Amino acid sequence: MNGENKKLADYQGKVLIIVNTASKCGHTPQFADLEKLYQEFGPDKFKIIGFPCNQFLRQDPGTNKEIESFCRKNFGVTFDISQKVKVRGKEAIPLFKYLIARTNNQPIKWNFTKFLIDQKGQLVKRLEPKENPLQLAADIENLI
């Protein structure tokens, strides 16, 4: 979020949740449950990376600073938040193209699609936007 480039290699050896987010979506309260998971399992062996996206009905129109402030203030988010990205179509960032390819080319349908990645970088599970991230708790515990 601060303009610093990070590589996924920086997260090597950790279990990850990668999620596209939005501040003005009906699923926005999932930030609280994601933070619960992060508090329970992170930060040594488990990380969450939120990727704000404005591709779905312009539900994240703010600046990067506004988005970060919203997440931290309203949901106490302490996990990593990226700068705003695109997650579908030709302009999708390579990470989301990779994740989509690993899930039978199912496109990202909406905000808060969640991907659970193991320590070796392998996709373990995908949860769709309506599915609560707390459903991943047992999977995370088994991987850690």
C-alpha positions in Angstrom: 0.0 0.0 0.0 2.9 2.3 0.6 4.3 1.9 -2.9 6.8 -0.7 -1.8 7.1 -3.6 -4.3 6.8 -7.0 -2.6 7.4 -10.4 -4.2 5.4 -13.5 -3.3 8.8 -15.0 -2.5 8.6 -12.7 0.6 5.8 -15.0 1.8 7.6 -18.2 1.1 7.0 -20.9 3.8 3.8 -19.2 5.0 0.2 -20.2 4.5 -1.6 -17.4 2.7 -5.1 -16.1 2.0 -5.2 -13.9 -1.1 -8.5 -12.0 -1.4 -9.8 -9.2 -3.6 -11.6 -6.6 -1.5 -13.8 -3.6 -1.7 -14.8 -1.0 0.9 -18.4 -0.4 -0.3 -19.6 -3.9 -0.9 -22.2 -6.0 0.9 -19.3 -8.4 1.7 -17.1 -5.7 3.3 -17.9 -7.0 6.8 -15.8 -10.0 5.9 -12.8 -7.8 6.8 -13.6 -8.5 10.5 -13.6 -12.3 10.0 -10.4 -12.2 7.9 -8.8 -10.2 10.8 -10.0 -12.8 13.3 -8.2 -15.5 11.2 -5.1 -13.4 11.1 -5.1 -12.8 14.8 -5.6 -16.5 15.5 -3.0 -17.9 13.1 -0.7 -15.1 12.0 1.8 -13.5 11.6 4.7 -16.0 11.8 3.3 -18.9 9.7 0.2 -17.3 8.2 -0.5 -14.1 6.2 -3.4 -12.5 4.5 -3.0 -10.1 1.5 -6.0 -8.0 0.6 -6.1 -6.7 -2.9 -8.5 -3.8 -3.3 -10.3 -3.8 -6.6 -12.8 -1.3 -8.1 -13.9 -3.5 -11.0 -17.2 -4.5 -9.5 -19.8 -1.7 -9.6 -17.0 0.7 -8.5 -17.2 -0.5 -4.9 -13.7 0.7 -4.0 -13.5 4.2 -5.6 -11.2 5.7 -2.9 -7.5 6.4 -3.1 -5.1 3.8 -1.8 -4.6 5.8 1.4 -8.4 6.1 1.9 -8.9 2.4 1.4 -6.1 1.5 3.9 -7.5 4.0 6.5 -11.0 2.6 6.1 -9.9 -1.0 6.6 -7.7 -0.2 9.6 -10.2 2.2 11.3 -13.5 0.3 10.7 -12.3 -3.3 10.9 -9.0 -3.1 12.8 -7.2 -4.8 9.9 -3.6 -5.4 10.6 -2.9 -7.8 7.7 -1.3 -6.6 4.4 -3.3 -4.5 2.0 -2.0 -4.0 -1.5 -2.5 -1.0 -3.7 -5.7 -1.1 -5.8 -5.4 -3.7 -8.6 -7.5 -5.4 -11.4 -8.4 -9.0 -10.8 -10.2 -10.0 -13.9 -10.0 -9.5 -17.7 -6.9 -8.7 -19.7 -5.7 -6.1 -17.2 -5.7 -8.5 -14.2 -2.5 -8.7 -12.4 -0.4 -11.9 -13.0 -1.2 -13.3 -9.5 -4.9 -13.4 -10.2 -4.4 -14.7 -13.7 -2.4 -17.5 -12.1 -5.1 -18.2 -9.5 -7.9 -18.2 -12.0 -5.9 -20.6 -14.2 -5.6 -23.0 -11.2 -9.4 -23.0 -10.6 -10.4 -24.2 -14.1 -10.4 -20.6 -15.5 -13.3 -19.6 -13.3 -13.3 -15.8 -13.4 -13.5 -13.7 -10.3 -17.2 -13.1 -10.0 -17.3 -10.4 -7.3 -15.4 -8.9 -4.4 -14.1 -11.1 -1.6 -13.1 -14.2 -3.6 -10.7 -15.9 -1.3 -7.8 -18.2 -2.2 -6.0 -20.4 0.4 -2.4 -21.1 -0.6 -0.1 -23.6 1.2 3.6 -23.0 2.3 4.8 -24.3 -1.1 2.7 -21.8 -3.1 0.1 -24.4 -4.1 -3.6 -23.4 -4.3 -5.5 -25.4 -1.7 -9.0 -24.0 -1.8 -11.1 -21.2 -3.3 -14.0 -19.6 -1.5 -16.5 -17.6 -3.4 -17.6 -14.1 -2.2 -20.6 -15.2 -0.2 -18.7 -17.9 1.7 -17.4 -16.8 5.1 -13.6 -16.8 5.4 -13.9 -18.4 8.9 -14.7 -21.6 6.9 -11.0 -21.8 6.2 -9.9 -22.0 9.9 -9.6 -25.8 10.0 -7.8 -25.9 6.7 -5.3 -23.2 7.9 -4.8 -25.1 11.2 -4.1 -28.3 9.3 -1.6 -26.6 7.0 0.3 -24.8 9.8 
